């Protein structure tokens, strides 16, 4: 297993030869680290992660909630992830048209 440069819990799963794995393959991760919850798992080796934040509206003097969705690559060594699980994703090179993040750690279920 390779060191990816940040302190994360080692994945427990096996590597299946996926070259887009930051731990066993050749994918380099850099940039933003985002924590969010999984909202969709339907695609092959890809999940959708949601993160909510608040934004102040100056004109109306209110605070609004905004949701940002990120498509992230799911390496096989991370294991099975279900909708609602907290995860940490990190930026990488573009893997496809919409996927520019990779799952690096599964959060604790609460």
C-alpha angles and dihedrals in degrees: 000000000000129000109244095197102255133077109262136146111267114252115249099207130095125258115245098191097275107159090199093069116113092206103045105007133058101268113125119209125207140149128031125028112204130187118205146131127270113252102171135021102172101111126083109267090341132101134183116234123198127205124184124208136169127241129195115232106211096193096054097029092232138120119236131195118235129190125209121195123204127191109220135185114243112212116213092236091066091064133213117346124189133202110280097028116132114238140174118227129188132202120258139162116299109282093181139345094293104015114092099139134071130204110246102170141015113226127226115274112241 
